[in-house]
Amino acid sequence: MDKSPDAFRTISEAAEELDLPQHVLRFWETRFSTIKPLKRGGGRRYYRPEDVQLLKGIRHLLYDQGYTIKGVQRILRDQGARNVIAIGNGGPFDPLALAVPEPQHSNGHAAAPVHDDPADAEVETLIEGRTGPSFDGGLEDADREKLSEVLRNLLECKRLLDRAREN
């Protein structure tokens, strides 16, 4: 007999629904403070329906969108669990919603990028498609351009964060 959509799930039921091993769910509990299943006698975990939806969103961001754990932690912090739950339910996800506006000079023109950090040169090399297994074929020119634009935006965000940390 199938459970109601509103029923709590054990870790094995949640893991099966998400197509993940149970140990991954336990690990995610240590990395994402928003995952808080109820724990009963003997430490048995019970996931609420919203916990499972949050896990679906996290799974989508990690496995389908290619985010790191730190990246998903940042999304949870900046956009909240409700947004990640919406993503888990098939809602739209706009990675550029996290993007920081382009810095402007006093004359209103965009500031030129600065490449002081060796990591910047590495990212630029990846953008240009010279190295890296994920850039060796398999990508259409339009996809490569979209990916390059996202990497440029991320690089600019990193620069802005580095400048903010210096101040």
N, C-alpha and C positions, 0 to 999 in steps of 0.2 A: 504494500500500500504506500503510495506516494504521500509525502508530507505536504501540508498546506504551505503556501509561499510565506506565510507569516510565522511559521514554526521555527524554533531555534534548531541549529544544526550542530552535530558533534563535529570534532575536528576531522574525522574520517569522511563524514558527509560533505563538509565544506571543501575538503581537499579533492574529493571525487567531482563535485560540481565545478570546481575551478580547474580541474585536470592538473593538479599539483601534488607533489608528495607532502605528507603531513609535516615533515621536518622543515620544509620551506615556510609553512605558515607559522611554525614556532619561531623560526629565525626572524621572519618579518615582524613578529610581535616585539622582538628586541630592537628592531631598527625603526619602527613606526609607532610612536606613542599613541596614535589615534586608534590603533587596533587593540581593543580591550574586550576580549570575550569574557563572558561570565565563567568563573571557575567554581565548581562544586566540590563536594567531598572527593578526596583522592586526587585533586588537581584536574579533574575532568573539565574540558573546555566546552562551552556552548556559545556558538556564534549567533548573534541576532541577525535578522534579515539585512539590516543596514550594515552590519559588519561584513557580511558576504558581498554586498554591493561595493563596499569600500575596497575589499580585497580584489574584486573584479577590476575596479578602476586601477588599482596599483599594478595588478598583473598586466593589464593592457599597456600601461605606461612603460613598465619594465620590459616586457617581452615583445610587444607589437610596435611601440614607438621608440624603443631603444634607449630609454632613459636609464641613468644609473640610480642607485639607491639614494645618493645625495641629491640628485636631480628631482626625484619624486618627493623626498623630504622637503625640498625647497618649494615645490608646487603645493604640497599640503600646507606648508607654512604661509605661503603668499596668497593662494587661492582658496584654501580651506578644503575640508573633507567633503563638503557637499558638492563641490565642483568635481572632485575625483569620483564620487559616487555617481554623478551624472555621466561622467566619461564611462564608468563601468556599465551603465545602462544604455550605452550607445549614443550618448549625447555628444555634441561637437567639442573638439578640443583644438584650441588655437594656441600653438606654442609661442606665437609672436605676441600673445596677450601679456606675456611676462617681459617682453622686450622693453628696454629703456629707450626713450627718445634719443635721436642722434644729437650729439653735442653741437652747439652752434657758436660761431664766432660772434662778436658784437655786431658785425656787418650783416648777420642773418644767414651766412653761408655755412655749410657743414664743415666741421673741423676735419682736417686731414688725419688719417690714421697714423699712429706712431708705432714703430716696431722696435722697442727697446728690449723686450723680453724675448729670449730665445724660443720660448713656446709659441710666440706669435709667428715667428718665421716657420715653425713646424706646421702650424695650422694653415698658414698661407700656402705652404707646399702641398698640403692635403687638398686645399681648395682648388689649386691649379691642376690637381690630378697627377702629380708626378710620382707620388709614392703611396703606399698603403694598399693592402689586399682588397679593401672594400671599394677602391677606386679603379681597380684593374679590370675594366670591361664590365659588362652586365648593366651598366647605367646608360640610359638614353641621354642625349644632350640636354633635353629639357629638364630631366630629373637631376642631372649633374648641376645644372644652373640653379635649380631650386635649392639643392643641398648646399651649394656654394654660398647662396644668399643667407641661408640659416646659419652657416658657420661664420660668415662675416658678422652677422648680428650678434652671435654669441661672443665672438672675439671683441666686439665693441662693448658689449655688456661687461666682459671681464676687465677691459681697460677702465671703464667707468668705476667699477667696484674697486679696482686697485688704486685709482686716484682718490676715491672716497676714503679708503683705509689710510692713505697717507695723510689726510687732513685731520 
